Amino acid sequence: MLDLQRLRALHAVSVHGTVGAAAAALGYTPSAVSQQISKLERETRTVLLERHGRGVRLTDEALELARTAQDLMVIVERAETDLEERRGLPAGRLTIAAFASAARGLLPSVLADLAVRHPALDARLTEVDPHLSVDLVAKGAVDLAVAHDWDIAPLPAPAGVEQAAIGDDLCDLLVPAGHPLAGRDAVRREELGGERWVSQPPGRVCHDWLVRTLRAAGFEPDIRHQAEENPTLTALVAAGLGVALIPRLGRGPLPDGVVAVPLDPVPVRHLYALWRTGASRRPAIAEAVRTLRERWGEVTRAPDQTGRTGQTD
């Protein structure tokens, strides 16, 4: 009989692409995942992973087995949901995927609340890109995702995935303290022509939003520097190397030499919780979504480093 945990390990590699990424998602070591798959190869008398460059590639047989593993995981999830629903209390493992600033600015308090209120619930966090997180939910690799989108770049939810709004995250223009716009109460997008920008790389939601928005205002953004993390972008602004559009969630206190200026209209990104339709009856999902919304309300009421209220709902 095939071992479910070994099938789960293979499925994780098929979803995440590497043994290391699969191990991080499952909370194992890469060695443990490799051992699980090696045992599965002996059980099935089939080669499942092949060397491919510096990584691995699933064989055709492995891909078919991973699809079967996903079907089995759906059945197991349904059974676990039924049991949890009958008990009426959140319990078991709940894997949550969140993008970087939500993982930093929102999830720590959410996870702490869940741990105190529901000792039988084992909630675990993994940080991923918002577009990837939706796919991970759809494939059953995580139970719940916190993702975001912008008004001009909506985040599609595939069939079988439900979503609930958490709140709206506001975005400010960050400029060096000596910048001509630093003392303004608000800046319109049409005034941003000729600025030098620091931004996330192409393909990231924030980068795509910046490019589309400024092009709609009539000019091509001059992006001089690119970095993945918002703290790095803020440091580049502090060094006088450009201006940036940075959301407030998880931003933290601004360093000396950086000023946040509101834009008019204010850019907004919308935060969502997403989960599989089959898990909708699970008390852990309902409690996690409720806690996300509750903690978001506290984030929105907290003043940011400029003295303004942090967000709006």
C-alpha positions as CSV (number, residue, x, y, z in Angstrom):
1,M,0.0,0.0,0.0
2,L,1.3,3.4,-0.9
3,D,2.2,5.7,2.0
4,L,0.2,9.0,2.0
5,Q,3.0,11.1,3.5
6,R,5.4,9.9,0.7
7,L,2.8,10.8,-1.9
8,R,2.4,14.2,-0.2
9,A,6.1,14.8,-0.5
10,L,6.0,13.9,-4.2
11,H,3.0,16.2,-4.7
12,A,4.8,19.0,-3.0
13,V,7.8,18.7,-5.3
14,S,5.5,18.8,-8.3
15,V,3.9,21.9,-7.1
16,H,6.9,23.9,-5.8
17,G,9.4,22.7,-8.4
18,T,12.3,21.8,-6.2
19,V,13.0,19.5,-3.2
20,G,14.2,22.5,-1.1
21,A,11.0,24.5,-1.8
22,A,8.8,21.4,-1.1
23,A,10.6,20.8,2.2
24,A,10.1,24.4,3.2
25,A,6.4,24.2,2.5
26,L,6.0,20.9,4.3
27,G,8.1,22.0,7.3
28,Y,10.7,19.2,6.7
29,T,14.3,19.2,5.8
30,P,15.3,18.6,2.1
31,S,16.9,15.4,3.2
32,A,13.7,14.1,4.7
33,V,11.7,14.9,1.5
34,S,14.4,13.1,-0.6
35,Q,14.2,10.1,1.7
36,Q,10.4,10.0,1.4
37,I,10.6,10.0,-2.4
38,S,13.4,7.4,-2.4
39,K,11.2,5.1,-0.4
40,L,8.3,5.8,-2.7
41,E,10.5,4.8,-5.7
42,R,11.3,1.5,-4.0
43,E,7.7,0.9,-3.2
44,T,6.6,1.6,-6.8
45,R,9.7,0.2,-8.4
46,T,9.6,3.4,-10.5
47,V,12.1,6.2,-11.1
48,L,10.3,9.4,-10.0
49,L,13.0,12.1,-10.0
50,E,15.7,12.7,-12.6
51,R,18.6,15.1,-12.4
52,H,18.0,18.2,-14.5
53,G,20.8,20.8,-14.4
54,R,21.3,21.7,-10.7
55,G,17.8,20.5,-9.8
56,V,15.4,17.6,-10.5
57,R,12.6,16.9,-12.9
58,L,9.6,14.6,-12.3
59,T,9.3,11.7,-14.7
60,D,6.1,11.1,-16.6
61,E,5.3,8.3,-14.1
62,A,5.9,10.8,-11.2
63,L,3.6,13.4,-12.7
64,E,0.8,10.8,-13.0
65,L,1.4,9.7,-9.4
66,A,1.4,13.3,-8.2
67,R,-2.0,13.9,-9.8
68,T,-3.3,10.8,-8.0
69,A,-1.8,12.1,-4.8
70,Q,-3.7,15.3,-5.2
71,D,-7.0,13.4,-5.6
72,L,-6.2,11.5,-2.5
73,M,-5.4,14.6,-0.6
74,V,-8.8,16.1,-1.5
75,I,-10.4,13.0,-0.1
76,V,-8.4,13.2,3.1
77,E,-9.2,16.9,3.4
78,R,-12.9,16.2,3.1
79,A,-12.7,13.6,5.9
80,E,-10.7,16.0,8.1
81,T,-13.2,18.8,7.4
82,D,-16.1,16.5,8.3
83,L,-14.5,15.6,11.6
84,E,-13.5,19.1,12.5
85,E,-16.9,20.4,11.6
86,R,-18.6,17.8,13.9
87,R,-16.3,18.9,16.8
88,G,-17.1,22.5,16.0
89,L,-13.6,23.6,17.0
90,P,-10.6,24.6,14.8
91,A,-8.0,21.8,15.0
92,G,-5.3,20.1,13.0
93,R,-2.8,21.7,10.7
94,L,-3.6,24.9,8.8
95,T,-1.0,26.0,6.3
96,I,-1.1,29.7,5.3
97,A,0.7,31.3,2.5
98,A,1.2,35.1,2.5
99,F,3.1,37.7,0.4
100,A,6.0,39.4,2.1
101,S,4.6,42.5,3.6
102,A,1.5,40.7,4.9
103,A,3.8,38.0,6.4
104,R,5.7,40.8,8.2
105,G,2.9,43.3,9.1
106,L,-0.2,41.1,9.6
107,L,0.4,37.4,10.1
108,P,2.5,37.4,13.2
109,S,-0.3,38.8,15.3
110,V,-2.8,36.5,13.6
111,L,-0.8,33.4,14.2
112,A,-0.2,34.4,17.8
113,D,-4.0,34.9,18.4
114,L,-4.8,31.5,16.8
115,A,-2.2,29.8,19.0
116,V,-3.7,31.3,22.2
117,R,-7.4,30.8,21.3
118,H,-7.1,27.4,19.7
119,P,-4.3,25.2,21.1
120,A,-5.5,22.2,19.0
121,L,-4.9,24.2,15.8
122,D,-1.4,24.0,14.3
123,A,-1.2,27.1,12.0
124,R,1.9,27.4,9.9
125,L,3.1,30.3,7.6
126,T,5.0,30.2,4.4
127,E,6.0,33.4,2.5
128,V,5.2,33.4,-1.3
129,D,4.4,35.7,-4.1
130,P,0.6,36.5,-4.3
131,H,0.2,35.0,-7.7
132,L,1.9,31.8,-6.7
133,S,-0.2,31.5,-3.5
134,V,-3.4,31.3,-5.4
135,D,-2.1,28.3,-7.5
136,L,-0.9,26.7,-4.3
137,V,-4.4,26.9,-2.8
138,A,-5.9,25.5,-6.0
139,K,-3.5,22.5,-6.0
140,G,-4.0,21.8,-2.3
141,A,-0.4,22.6,-1.4
142,V,-1.6,25.2,1.2
143,D,-5.0,25.5,3.0
144,L,-5.3,29.3,3.0
145,A,-3.6,32.2,1.2
146,V,-3.4,35.9,1.9
147,A,-3.0,37.6,-1.5
148,H,-3.5,41.0,-3.0
149,D,-4.3,42.8,-6.2
150,W,-4.6,46.3,-7.6
151,D,-7.6,48.0,-9.4
152,I,-5.8,47.8,-12.8
153,A,-4.4,44.3,-12.2
154,P,-7.1,42.1,-10.6
155,L,-6.1,38.8,-9.1
156,P,-8.1,35.9,-10.7
157,A,-9.5,33.1,-8.5
158,P,-9.7,29.8,-10.3
159,A,-12.6,27.5,-10.2
160,G,-12.8,25.7,-6.9
161,V,-11.2,28.5,-4.9
162,E,-13.2,30.9,-2.8
163,Q,-12.2,34.3,-1.5
164,A,-13.1,36.9,1.1
165,A,-12.0,40.5,1.4
166,I,-9.7,41.4,4.3
167,G,-9.2,45.1,3.7
168,D,-7.5,47.8,1.6
169,D,-3.9,48.7,1.9
170,L,-2.9,52.3,1.0
171,C,0.2,53.2,-0.9
172,D,2.3,56.4,-0.5
173,L,5.0,58.1,-2.6
174,L,8.3,57.9,-0.7
175,V,10.8,60.6,-1.6
176,P,14.2,61.8,-0.1
177,A,13.7,64.5,2.5
178,G,15.3,67.2,0.3
179,H,13.0,66.3,-2.7
180,P,10.8,69.2,-4.0
181,L,7.7,67.1,-3.3
182,A,8.6,66.3,0.3
183,G,6.6,69.1,1.8
184,R,3.4,68.6,-0.2
185,D,0.1,67.5,1.3
186,A,-0.6,65.4,-1.8
187,V,0.8,64.8,-5.3
188,R,-1.2,63.9,-8.4
189,R,0.1,61.2,-10.7
190,E,0.4,63.6,-13.6
191,E,3.1,65.5,-11.7
192,L,5.5,62.5,-11.5
193,G,6.9,62.8,-15.0
194,G,10.7,63.0,-15.1
195,E,11.2,61.2,-11.7
196,R,13.8,58.5,-11.2
197,W,12.2,55.4,-9.7
198,V,13.2,52.4,-7.6
199,S,10.9,49.5,-8.0
200,Q,10.4,45.8,-7.6
201,P,11.4,43.7,-10.7
202,P,9.1,43.2,-13.7
203,G,6.5,40.5,-13.2
204,R,5.9,41.5,-9.6
205,V,2.4,43.0,-8.9
206,C,3.7,46.3,-7.6
207,H,6.1,46.8,-10.6
208,D,3.4,46.1,-13.1
209,W,1.0,48.5,-11.3
210,L,3.6,51.3,-11.3
211,V,4.3,50.9,-15.0
212,R,0.6,50.7,-16.1
213,T,-0.4,53.6,-13.9
214,L,2.4,56.0,-15.0
215,R,1.8,55.1,-18.7
216,A,-1.8,55.9,-18.2
217,A,-0.7,59.3,-16.9
218,G,1.1,59.9,-20.1
219,F,4.8,59.0,-19.5
220,E,7.2,56.1,-19.3
221,P,8.6,55.5,-15.8
222,D,12.4,55.9,-15.6
223,I,13.2,52.9,-13.4
224,R,16.8,53.1,-12.3
225,H,17.1,50.4,-9.6
226,Q,15.1,47.2,-8.8
227,A,14.9,45.2,-5.6
228,E,12.6,42.5,-4.2
229,E,12.1,43.8,-0.7
230,N,10.4,47.1,0.3
231,P,13.0,47.8,3.0
232,T,15.7,47.7,0.3
233,L,13.7,50.1,-1.9
234,T,13.3,52.4,1.0
235,A,17.0,52.4,1.6
236,L,17.6,53.3,-2.0
237,V,15.2,56.3,-1.6
238,A,17.0,57.3,1.6
239,A,20.3,57.4,-0.4
240,G,18.7,59.8,-2.9
241,L,18.7,57.4,-5.8
242,G,15.0,57.8,-6.7
243,V,11.4,57.8,-5.5
244,A,9.2,54.8,-4.9
245,L,5.6,53.8,-4.4
246,I,5.4,51.6,-1.2
247,P,2.3,50.2,0.5
248,R,1.9,50.9,4.2
249,L,1.3,47.3,5.4
250,G,4.5,46.0,6.9
251,R,6.5,49.1,5.9
252,G,7.5,50.0,9.4
253,P,9.1,53.3,10.5
254,L,10.7,55.2,7.7
255,P,14.5,55.9,8.1
256,D,15.8,59.4,8.5
257,G,15.9,61.1,5.1
258,V,12.7,59.6,3.7
259,V,9.3,61.3,3.6
260,A,6.0,59.7,2.8
261,V,3.7,61.9,0.6
262,P,0.1,60.9,-0.2
263,L,-0.9,60.5,-3.8
264,D,-4.2,61.9,-5.2
265,P,-6.0,59.6,-5.9
266,V,-4.5,57.2,-3.3
267,P,-3.3,53.9,-4.8
268,V,-5.0,51.0,-3.1
269,R,-4.2,47.3,-3.2
270,H,-7.0,44.9,-2.0
271,L,-6.2,42.0,0.4
272,Y,-8.0,38.7,0.2
273,A,-8.1,35.4,2.0
274,L,-8.5,32.4,-0.4
275,W,-9.2,28.8,0.3
276,R,-10.5,25.7,-1.5
277,T,-14.3,25.4,-1.8
278,G,-14.1,21.9,-0.3
279,A,-12.7,23.4,2.9
280,S,-15.3,26.1,3.4
281,R,-17.0,24.1,6.2
282,R,-13.8,23.8,8.1
283,P,-13.9,25.8,11.4
284,A,-10.2,26.5,11.1
285,I,-10.7,28.4,7.8
286,A,-13.6,30.4,9.2
287,E,-11.6,31.3,12.4
288,A,-8.5,32.2,10.4
289,V,-10.4,34.5,8.1
290,R,-12.2,36.1,11.1
291,T,-8.9,36.7,12.9
292,L,-7.3,38.2,9.7
293,R,-10.2,40.7,9.5
294,E,-10.0,41.5,13.2
295,R,-6.3,42.1,13.2
296,W,-6.6,44.1,10.0
297,G,-9.0,46.5,11.8
298,E,-6.3,47.1,14.3
299,V,-3.7,47.7,11.6
300,T,-6.0,50.3,10.0
301,R,-6.5,52.1,13.2
302,A,-2.8,52.4,14.1
303,P,-1.1,55.7,13.1
304,D,1.7,55.3,10.6
305,Q,5.1,57.1,10.9
306,T,3.6,60.3,9.4
307,G,1.0,60.5,12.1
308,R,-1.9,59.6,9.7
309,T,-4.2,56.7,10.4
310,G,-2.5,53.7,8.8
311,Q,-5.2,52.4,6.4
312,T,-8.8,52.5,5.4
313,D,-11.1,49.5,5.2
